[in-house]
Amino acid sequence: MSKISILKEFWNFLNERKKWWLTPILVTLVLLGALIVFSQGSALAPFIYTLF
């Protein structure tokens, strides 16, 4: 399964089941994950880890 088909399937799930409240939760999780991944090698890493 490609990543695009997973996104299409998730979009169809949201449309059919009317689970729009899941969208902000997933966006927040993705942004936090990206923040952790991109800050691994930076000088800001100690400051970001103190938030958690």
All heavy atoms as TSV, in Angstrom:
chain	resi	resn	atom	element	x	y	z
A	1	MET	N	N	0.828	-1.179	0.000
A	1	MET	CA	C	0.000	0.000	0.000
A	1	MET	C	C	0.875	1.245	0.000
A	1	MET	O	O	1.796	1.354	0.794
A	1	MET	CB	C	-0.873	0.020	1.244
A	1	MET	CG	C	-2.306	-0.038	0.969
A	1	MET	SD	S	-3.232	0.126	2.506
A	1	MET	CE	C	-4.797	-0.104	1.803
A	2	SER	N	N	0.578	2.160	-0.844
A	2	SER	CA	C	1.369	3.386	-0.871
A	2	SER	C	C	0.823	4.384	0.155
A	2	SER	O	O	-0.281	4.244	0.670
A	2	SER	CB	C	1.340	4.006	-2.263
A	2	SER	OG	O	0.056	4.517	-2.534
A	3	LYS	N	N	1.622	5.389	0.414
A	3	LYS	CA	C	1.229	6.402	1.405
A	3	LYS	C	C	0.029	7.200	0.920
A	3	LYS	O	O	-0.813	7.601	1.723
A	3	LYS	CB	C	2.398	7.324	1.702
A	3	LYS	CG	C	3.510	6.641	2.441
A	3	LYS	CD	C	4.650	7.584	2.701
A	3	LYS	CE	C	5.785	6.834	3.366
A	3	LYS	NZ	N	6.918	7.691	3.629
A	4	ILE	N	N	-0.046	7.412	-0.377
A	4	ILE	CA	C	-1.167	8.174	-0.925
A	4	ILE	C	C	-2.475	7.408	-0.759
A	4	ILE	O	O	-3.503	7.999	-0.411
A	4	ILE	CB	C	-0.906	8.528	-2.401
A	4	ILE	CG1	C	0.284	9.469	-2.492
A	4	ILE	CG2	C	-2.135	9.159	-3.043
A	4	ILE	CD1	C	0.738	9.755	-3.891
A	5	SER	N	N	-2.436	6.107	-0.947
A	5	SER	CA	C	-3.666	5.327	-0.796
A	5	SER	C	C	-4.114	5.288	0.666
A	5	SER	O	O	-5.309	5.247	0.942
A	5	SER	CB	C	-3.479	3.920	-1.340
A	5	SER	OG	O	-2.542	3.208	-0.578
A	6	ILE	N	N	-3.162	5.328	1.592
A	6	ILE	CA	C	-3.525	5.372	3.010
A	6	ILE	C	C	-4.216	6.694	3.326
A	6	ILE	O	O	-5.215	6.733	4.054
A	6	ILE	CB	C	-2.283	5.158	3.892
A	6	ILE	CG1	C	-1.789	3.731	3.735
A	6	ILE	CG2	C	-2.587	5.456	5.350
A	6	ILE	CD1	C	-0.484	3.437	4.412
A	7	LEU	N	N	-3.694	7.783	2.772
A	7	LEU	CA	C	-4.329	9.088	2.981
A	7	LEU	C	C	-5.722	9.136	2.367
A	7	LEU	O	O	-6.650	9.693	2.962
A	7	LEU	CB	C	-3.457	10.203	2.408
A	7	LEU	CG	C	-2.159	10.460	3.153
A	7	LEU	CD1	C	-1.329	11.511	2.419
A	7	LEU	CD2	C	-2.419	10.885	4.574
A	8	LYS	N	N	-5.885	8.553	1.192
A	8	LYS	CA	C	-7.215	8.504	0.556
A	8	LYS	C	C	-8.186	7.698	1.411
A	8	LYS	O	O	-9.341	8.084	1.589
A	8	LYS	CB	C	-7.121	7.883	-0.832
A	8	LYS	CG	C	-6.587	8.780	-1.891
A	8	LYS	CD	C	-6.634	8.057	-3.225
A	8	LYS	CE	C	-5.904	8.806	-4.290
A	8	LYS	NZ	N	-5.897	8.058	-5.558
A	9	GLU	N	N	-7.714	6.574	1.916
A	9	GLU	CA	C	-8.566	5.731	2.749
A	9	GLU	C	C	-8.963	6.449	4.036
A	9	GLU	O	O	-10.110	6.375	4.478
A	9	GLU	CB	C	-7.838	4.434	3.068
A	9	GLU	CG	C	-8.707	3.414	3.760
A	9	GLU	CD	C	-8.007	2.081	3.920
A	9	GLU	OE1	O	-7.097	1.778	3.142
A	9	GLU	OE2	O	-8.411	1.345	4.833
A	10	PHE	N	N	-8.023	7.164	4.633
A	10	PHE	CA	C	-8.331	7.932	5.843
A	10	PHE	C	C	-9.332	9.035	5.540
A	10	PHE	O	O	-10.260	9.286	6.313
A	10	PHE	CB	C	-7.048	8.510	6.438
A	10	PHE	CG	C	-7.275	9.294	7.686
A	10	PHE	CD1	C	-7.700	8.663	8.843
A	10	PHE	CD2	C	-7.088	10.663	7.711
A	10	PHE	CE1	C	-7.924	9.386	10.000
A	10	PHE	CE2	C	-7.308	11.393	8.857
A	10	PHE	CZ	C	-7.723	10.751	10.010
A	11	TRP	N	N	-9.161	9.726	4.407
A	11	TRP	CA	C	-10.097	10.782	4.004
A	11	TRP	C	C	-11.496	10.205	3.803
A	11	TRP	O	O	-12.485	10.798	4.240
A	11	TRP	CB	C	-9.595	11.458	2.736
A	11	TRP	CG	C	-10.480	12.562	2.283
A	11	TRP	CD1	C	-11.361	12.526	1.251
A	11	TRP	CD2	C	-10.612	13.862	2.862
A	11	TRP	NE1	N	-12.010	13.711	1.147
A	11	TRP	CE2	C	-11.571	14.555	2.113
A	11	TRP	CE3	C	-9.988	14.496	3.931
A	11	TRP	CZ2	C	-11.934	15.859	2.422
A	11	TRP	CZ3	C	-10.360	15.793	4.222
A	11	TRP	CH2	C	-11.317	16.459	3.467
A	12	ASN	N	N	-11.600	9.045	3.157
A	12	ASN	CA	C	-12.899	8.400	2.970
A	12	ASN	C	C	-13.524	8.005	4.297
A	12	ASN	O	O	-14.725	8.126	4.489
A	12	ASN	CB	C	-12.762	7.182	2.059
A	12	ASN	CG	C	-12.492	7.561	0.626
A	12	ASN	OD1	O	-12.837	8.657	0.189
A	12	ASN	ND2	N	-11.846	6.675	-0.097
A	13	PHE	N	N	-12.690	7.531	5.218
A	13	PHE	CA	C	-13.180	7.181	6.550
A	13	PHE	C	C	-13.776	8.402	7.250
A	13	PHE	O	O	-14.858	8.335	7.833
A	13	PHE	CB	C	-12.037	6.599	7.388
A	13	PHE	CG	C	-12.370	6.425	8.835
A	13	PHE	CD1	C	-13.167	5.373	9.255
A	13	PHE	CD2	C	-11.884	7.316	9.783
A	13	PHE	CE1	C	-13.479	5.211	10.596
A	13	PHE	CE2	C	-12.189	7.166	11.116
A	13	PHE	CZ	C	-12.983	6.109	11.523
A	14	LEU	N	N	-13.057	9.539	7.174
A	14	LEU	CA	C	-13.570	10.755	7.808
A	14	LEU	C	C	-14.882	11.202	7.175
A	14	LEU	O	O	-15.802	11.640	7.879
A	14	LEU	CB	C	-12.541	11.882	7.708
A	14	LEU	CG	C	-11.296	11.752	8.571
A	14	LEU	CD1	C	-10.356	12.913	8.314
A	14	LEU	CD2	C	-11.636	11.667	10.030
A	15	ASN	N	N	-14.986	11.097	5.866
A	15	ASN	CA	C	-16.208	11.512	5.188
A	15	ASN	C	C	-17.391	10.607	5.512
A	15	ASN	O	O	-18.499	11.087	5.756
A	15	ASN	CB	C	-15.995	11.545	3.674
A	15	ASN	CG	C	-15.282	12.796	3.235
A	15	ASN	OD1	O	-15.360	13.816	3.885
A	15	ASN	ND2	N	-14.581	12.694	2.132
A	16	GLU	N	N	-17.172	9.313	5.520
A	16	GLU	CA	C	-18.274	8.375	5.741
A	16	GLU	C	C	-18.733	8.338	7.193
A	16	GLU	O	O	-19.917	8.277	7.468
A	16	GLU	CB	C	-17.853	6.968	5.306
A	16	GLU	CG	C	-17.716	6.828	3.810
A	16	GLU	CD	C	-17.197	5.469	3.412
A	16	GLU	OE1	O	-17.197	4.549	4.255
A	16	GLU	OE2	O	-16.787	5.338	2.252
A	17	ARG	N	N	-17.794	8.345	8.114
A	17	ARG	CA	C	-18.144	8.167	9.524
A	17	ARG	C	C	-18.331	9.487	10.274
A	17	ARG	O	O	-18.671	9.483	11.450
A	17	ARG	CB	C	-17.057	7.362	10.229
A	17	ARG	CG	C	-16.768	6.036	9.590
A	17	ARG	CD	C	-17.375	4.934	10.379
A	17	ARG	NE	N	-16.762	3.656	10.096
A	17	ARG	CZ	C	-17.249	2.794	9.218
A	17	ARG	NH1	N	-18.319	3.088	8.546
A	17	ARG	NH2	N	-16.644	1.644	9.014
A	18	LYS	N	N	-18.044	10.612	9.603
A	18	LYS	CA	C	-18.178	11.944	10.219
A	18	LYS	C	C	-17.349	12.062	11.493
A	18	LYS	O	O	-17.801	12.542	12.524
A	18	LYS	CB	C	-19.641	12.261	10.534
A	18	LYS	CG	C	-20.574	12.102	9.370
A	18	LYS	CD	C	-20.264	13.076	8.261
A	18	LYS	CE	C	-21.345	12.996	7.204
A	18	LYS	NZ	N	-20.841	12.795	5.871
A	19	LYS	N	N	-16.110	11.626	11.425
A	19	LYS	CA	C	-15.193	11.674	12.568
A	19	LYS	C	C	-14.221	12.846	12.414
A	19	LYS	O	O	-13.011	12.707	12.516
A	19	LYS	CB	C	-14.389	10.373	12.661
A	19	LYS	CG	C	-15.213	9.134	12.810
A	19	LYS	CD	C	-15.605	8.932	14.238
A	19	LYS	CE	C	-16.315	7.594	14.350
A	19	LYS	NZ	N	-16.856	7.355	15.649
A	20	TRP	N	N	-14.757	14.031	12.199
A	20	TRP	CA	C	-13.909	15.194	11.952
A	20	TRP	C	C	-13.132	15.626	13.185
A	20	TRP	O	O	-12.148	16.346	13.072
A	20	TRP	CB	C	-14.745	16.353	11.413
A	20	TRP	CG	C	-15.308	16.035	10.077
A	20	TRP	CD1	C	-16.612	15.814	9.775
A	20	TRP	CD2	C	-14.586	15.878	8.862
A	20	TRP	NE1	N	-16.752	15.531	8.437
A	20	TRP	CE2	C	-15.522	15.563	7.856
A	20	TRP	CE3	C	-13.239	15.971	8.517
A	20	TRP	CZ2	C	-15.154	15.340	6.541
A	20	TRP	CZ3	C	-12.879	15.744	7.204
A	20	TRP	CH2	C	-13.828	15.435	6.241
A	21	TRP	N	N	-13.536	15.197	14.363
A	21	TRP	CA	C	-12.830	15.567	15.574
A	21	TRP	C	C	-11.467	14.892	15.649
A	21	TRP	O	O	-10.604	15.305	16.430
A	21	TRP	CB	C	-13.654	15.214	16.808
A	21	TRP	CG	C	-14.077	13.786	16.870
A	21	TRP	CD1	C	-15.202	13.243	16.360
A	21	TRP	CD2	C	-13.347	12.708	17.467
A	21	TRP	NE1	N	-15.232	11.898	16.598
A	21	TRP	CE2	C	-14.110	11.539	17.272
A	21	TRP	CE3	C	-12.145	12.631	18.142
A	21	TRP	CZ2	C	-13.686	10.303	17.725
A	21	TRP	CZ3	C	-11.721	11.396	18.602
A	21	TRP	CH2	C	-12.498	10.255	18.396
A	22	LEU	N	N	-11.219	13.865	14.834
A	22	LEU	CA	C	-9.913	13.203	14.823
A	22	LEU	C	C	-8.841	14.037	14.126
A	22	LEU	O	O	-7.651	13.868	14.385
A	22	LEU	CB	C	-10.018	11.856	14.106
A	22	LEU	CG	C	-10.689	10.725	14.850
A	22	LEU	CD1	C	-10.862	9.528	13.928
A	22	LEU	CD2	C	-9.882	10.344	16.050
A	23	THR	N	N	-9.253	14.930	13.236
A	23	THR	CA	C	-8.301	15.685	12.432
A	23	THR	C	C	-7.355	16.543	13.283
A	23	THR	O	O	-6.138	16.454	13.092
A	23	THR	CB	C	-9.051	16.544	11.397
A	23	THR	OG1	O	-9.923	15.701	10.645
A	23	THR	CG2	C	-8.092	17.226	10.467
A	24	PRO	N	N	-7.823	17.358	14.219
A	24	PRO	CA	C	-6.872	18.156	15.008
A	24	PRO	C	C	-5.928	17.310	15.857
A	24	PRO	O	O	-4.772	17.678	16.063
A	24	PRO	CB	C	-7.743	19.035	15.892
A	24	PRO	CG	C	-9.132	18.813	15.496
A	24	PRO	CD	C	-9.198	17.687	14.546
A	25	ILE	N	N	-6.408	16.181	16.335
A	25	ILE	CA	C	-5.560	15.302	17.133
A	25	ILE	C	C	-4.426	14.754	16.286
A	25	ILE	O	O	-3.254	14.768	16.703
A	25	ILE	CB	C	-6.398	14.148	17.739
A	25	ILE	CG1	C	-7.424	14.698	18.711
A	25	ILE	CG2	C	-5.501	13.120	18.414
A	25	ILE	CD1	C	-8.451	13.684	19.163
A	26	LEU	N	N	-4.736	14.285	15.085
A	26	LEU	CA	C	-3.706	13.731	14.222
A	26	LEU	C	C	-2.739	14.794	13.724
A	26	LEU	O	O	-1.536	14.543	13.632
A	26	LEU	CB	C	-4.357	13.003	13.041
A	26	LEU	CG	C	-5.082	11.727	13.422
A	26	LEU	CD1	C	-5.796	11.138	12.223
A	26	LEU	CD2	C	-4.111	10.728	13.997
A	27	VAL	N	N	-3.233	15.978	13.437
A	27	VAL	CA	C	-2.357	17.061	13.003
A	27	VAL	C	C	-1.380	17.422	14.123
A	27	VAL	O	O	-0.178	17.611	13.882
A	27	VAL	CB	C	-3.181	18.289	12.550
A	27	VAL	CG1	C	-2.309	19.511	12.380
A	27	VAL	CG2	C	-3.928	17.984	11.273
A	28	THR	N	N	-1.865	17.491	15.341
A	28	THR	CA	C	-1.006	17.790	16.477
A	28	THR	C	C	0.058	16.717	16.676
A	28	THR	O	O	1.234	17.024	16.905
A	28	THR	CB	C	-1.842	17.935	17.765
A	28	THR	OG1	O	-2.851	18.919	17.549
A	28	THR	CG2	C	-0.991	18.311	18.948
A	29	LEU	N	N	-0.333	15.453	16.563
A	29	LEU	CA	C	0.634	14.366	16.711
A	29	LEU	C	C	1.696	14.399	15.621
A	29	LEU	O	O	2.878	14.176	15.890
A	29	LEU	CB	C	-0.091	13.019	16.709
A	29	LEU	CG	C	-0.898	12.692	17.951
A	29	LEU	CD1	C	-1.672	11.401	17.759
A	29	LEU	CD2	C	0.013	12.586	19.154
A	30	VAL	N	N	1.288	14.682	14.393
A	30	VAL	CA	C	2.244	14.755	13.285
A	30	VAL	C	C	3.211	15.919	13.486
A	30	VAL	O	O	4.422	15.783	13.269
A	30	VAL	CB	C	1.497	14.864	11.937
A	30	VAL	CG1	C	2.428	15.246	10.810
A	30	VAL	CG2	C	0.796	13.553	11.614
A	31	LEU	N	N	2.699	17.064	13.914
A	31	LEU	CA	C	3.576	18.219	14.135
A	31	LEU	C	C	4.554	17.973	15.283
A	31	LEU	O	O	5.733	18.343	15.189
A	31	LEU	CB	C	2.744	19.468	14.408
A	31	LEU	CG	C	1.982	20.020	13.206
A	31	LEU	CD1	C	1.112	21.194	13.630
A	31	LEU	CD2	C	2.933	20.423	12.106
A	32	LEU	N	N	4.103	17.356	16.357
A	32	LEU	CA	C	5.013	17.040	17.459
A	32	LEU	C	C	6.071	16.025	17.033
A	32	LEU	O	O	7.240	16.142	17.403
A	32	LEU	CB	C	4.237	16.506	18.665
A	32	LEU	CG	C	3.512	17.537	19.504
A	32	LEU	CD1	C	2.670	16.851	20.573
A	32	LEU	CD2	C	4.478	18.497	20.138
A	33	GLY	N	N	5.671	15.047	16.254
A	33	GLY	CA	C	6.631	14.067	15.739
A	33	GLY	C	C	7.664	14.714	14.838
A	33	GLY	O	O	8.859	14.411	14.920
A	34	ALA	N	N	7.214	15.618	13.960
A	34	ALA	CA	C	8.147	16.315	13.075
A	34	ALA	C	C	9.094	17.192	13.882
A	34	ALA	O	O	10.296	17.275	13.571
A	34	ALA	CB	C	7.376	17.147	12.058
A	35	LEU	N	N	8.592	17.844	14.913
A	35	LEU	CA	C	9.436	18.679	15.765
A	35	LEU	C	C	10.528	17.849	16.427
A	35	LEU	O	O	11.700	18.249	16.462
A	35	LEU	CB	C	8.586	19.371	16.832
A	35	LEU	CG	C	9.320	20.235	17.835
A	35	LEU	CD1	C	9.887	21.471	17.149
A	35	LEU	CD2	C	8.403	20.629	18.962
A	36	ILE	N	N	10.181	16.696	16.907
A	36	ILE	CA	C	11.166	15.830	17.565
A	36	ILE	C	C	12.189	15.309	16.560
A	36	ILE	O	O	13.389	15.293	16.832
A	36	ILE	CB	C	10.458	14.675	18.301
A	36	ILE	CG1	C	9.716	15.219	19.513
A	36	ILE	CG2	C	11.451	13.603	18.728
A	36	ILE	CD1	C	8.812	14.222	20.184
A	37	VAL	N	N	11.736	14.899	15.394
A	37	VAL	CA	C	12.654	14.358	14.382
A	37	VAL	C	C	13.616	15.426	13.889
A	37	VAL	O	O	14.825	15.191	13.780
A	37	VAL	CB	C	11.855	13.750	13.202
A	37	VAL	CG1	C	12.751	13.487	12.015
A	37	VAL	CG2	C	11.163	12.479	13.641
A	38	PHE	N	N	13.117	16.620	13.588
A	38	PHE	CA	C	13.974	17.657	13.033
A	38	PHE	C	C	14.869	18.318	14.065
A	38	PHE	O	O	15.853	18.961	13.721
A	38	PHE	CB	C	13.140	18.713	12.301
A	38	PHE	CG	C	12.532	18.192	11.039
A	38	PHE	CD1	C	11.171	18.300	10.826
A	38	PHE	CD2	C	13.302	17.584	10.071
A	38	PHE	CE1	C	10.594	17.820	9.669
A	38	PHE	CE2	C	12.742	17.095	8.906
A	38	PHE	CZ	C	11.385	17.218	8.705
A	39	SER	N	N	14.556	18.176	15.327
A	39	SER	CA	C	15.387	18.812	16.353
A	39	SER	C	C	16.402	17.846	16.963
A	39	SER	O	O	17.125	18.231	17.885
A	39	SER	CB	C	14.508	19.384	17.449
A	39	SER	OG	O	13.872	18.337	18.142
A	40	GLN	N	N	16.487	16.642	16.480
A	40	GLN	CA	C	17.409	15.660	17.049
A	40	GLN	C	C	18.857	16.148	17.024
A	40	GLN	O	O	19.563	16.003	18.002
A	40	GLN	CB	C	17.321	14.340	16.268
A	40	GLN	CG	C	16.077	13.559	16.555
A	40	GLN	CD	C	16.131	12.854	17.882
A	40	GLN	OE1	O	17.187	12.454	18.340
A	40	GLN	NE2	N	14.989	12.713	18.506
A	41	GLY	N	N	19.290	16.724	15.920
A	41	GLY	CA	C	20.683	17.104	15.807
A	41	GLY	C	C	20.939	18.581	16.008
A	41	GLY	O	O	22.048	19.043	15.782
A	42	SER	N	N	19.958	19.315	16.445
A	42	SER	CA	C	20.152	20.756	16.561
A	42	SER	C	C	20.538	21.149	17.987
A	42	SER	O	O	20.457	20.365	18.920
A	42	SER	CB	C	18.880	21.498	16.154
A	42	SER	OG	O	17.906	21.375	17.148
A	43	ALA	N	N	20.911	22.396	18.128
A	43	ALA	CA	C	21.263	22.918	19.450
A	43	ALA	C	C	20.028	23.176	20.299
A	43	ALA	O	O	20.139	23.397	21.498
A	43	ALA	CB	C	22.062	24.208	19.290
A	44	LEU	N	N	18.860	23.149	19.679
A	44	LEU	CA	C	17.617	23.387	20.430
A	44	LEU	C	C	17.075	22.146	21.107
A	44	LEU	O	O	16.126	22.220	21.876
A	44	LEU	CB	C	16.545	23.920	19.481
A	44	LEU	CG	C	16.824	25.276	18.840
A	44	LEU	CD1	C	15.719	25.616	17.844
A	44	LEU	CD2	C	16.900	26.348	19.906
A	45	ALA	N	N	17.662	20.998	20.857
A	45	ALA	CA	C	17.147	19.739	21.381
A	45	ALA	C	C	16.995	19.745	22.910
A	45	ALA	O	O	15.966	19.302	23.417
A	45	ALA	CB	C	18.029	18.578	20.922
A	46	PRO	N	N	17.965	20.214	23.682
A	46	PRO	CA	C	17.777	20.190	25.153
A	46	PRO	C	C	16.593	21.039	25.606
A	46	PRO	O	O	15.928	20.696	26.573
A	46	PRO	CB	C	19.076	20.762	25.699
A	46	PRO	CG	C	20.074	20.595	24.622
A	46	PRO	CD	C	19.316	20.653	23.341
A	47	PHE	N	N	16.321	22.129	24.905
A	47	PHE	CA	C	15.204	22.987	25.294
A	47	PHE	C	C	13.861	22.374	24.931
A	47	PHE	O	O	12.887	22.536	25.649
A	47	PHE	CB	C	15.354	24.357	24.645
A	47	PHE	CG	C	16.633	25.039	25.017
A	47	PHE	CD1	C	17.642	25.198	24.090
A	47	PHE	CD2	C	16.835	25.493	26.309
A	47	PHE	CE1	C	18.825	25.822	24.434
A	47	PHE	CE2	C	18.016	26.111	26.675
A	47	PHE	CZ	C	19.019	26.265	25.730
A	48	ILE	N	N	13.810	21.650	23.824
A	48	ILE	CA	C	12.558	21.017	23.400
A	48	ILE	C	C	12.239	19.844	24.315
A	48	ILE	O	O	11.090	19.631	24.686
A	48	ILE	CB	C	12.648	20.597	21.928
A	48	ILE	CG1	C	12.716	21.843	21.054
A	48	ILE	CG2	C	11.477	19.725	21.538
A	48	ILE	CD1	C	12.975	21.577	19.616
A	49	TYR	N	N	13.256	19.075	24.715
A	49	TYR	CA	C	13.000	17.916	25.560
A	49	TYR	C	C	12.546	18.300	26.950
A	49	TYR	O	O	11.890	17.523	27.639
A	49	TYR	CB	C	14.228	17.013	25.613
A	49	TYR	CG	C	14.454	16.277	24.320
A	49	TYR	CD1	C	15.661	16.343	23.666
A	49	TYR	CD2	C	13.444	15.532	23.752
A	49	TYR	CE1	C	15.860	15.692	22.475
A	49	TYR	CE2	C	13.627	14.881	22.562
A	49	TYR	CZ	C	14.841	14.951	21.929
A	49	TYR	OH	O	15.024	14.298	20.756
A	50	THR	N	N	12.861	19.515	27.399
A	50	THR	CA	C	12.377	19.928	28.713
A	50	THR	C	C	10.884	20.206	28.695
A	50	THR	O	O	10.239	20.217	29.739
A	50	THR	CB	C	13.116	21.169	29.209
A	50	THR	OG1	O	12.942	22.221	28.273
A	50	THR	CG2	C	14.590	20.901	29.403
A	51	LEU	N	N	10.307	20.416	27.493
A	51	LEU	CA	C	8.861	20.639	27.402
A	51	LEU	C	C	8.092	19.352	27.685
A	51	LEU	O	O	6.946	19.405	28.120
A	51	LEU	CB	C	8.508	21.154	25.998
A	51	LEU	CG	C	9.056	22.522	25.623
A	51	LEU	CD1	C	8.700	22.814	24.159
A	51	LEU	CD2	C	8.495	23.589	26.530
A	52	PHE	N	N	8.694	18.211	27.428
A	52	PHE	CA	C	8.005	16.940	27.602
A	52	PHE	C	C	8.444	16.305	28.897
A	52	PHE	O	O	8.076	15.357	29.363
A	52	PHE	CB	C	8.286	16.006	26.430
A	52	PHE	CG	C	7.847	16.599	25.122
A	52	PHE	CD1	C	8.769	17.093	24.226
A	52	PHE	CD2	C	6.503	16.684	24.798
A	52	PHE	CE1	C	8.378	17.626	23.031
A	52	PHE	CE2	C	6.102	17.229	23.614
A	52	PHE	CZ	C	7.037	17.699	22.715
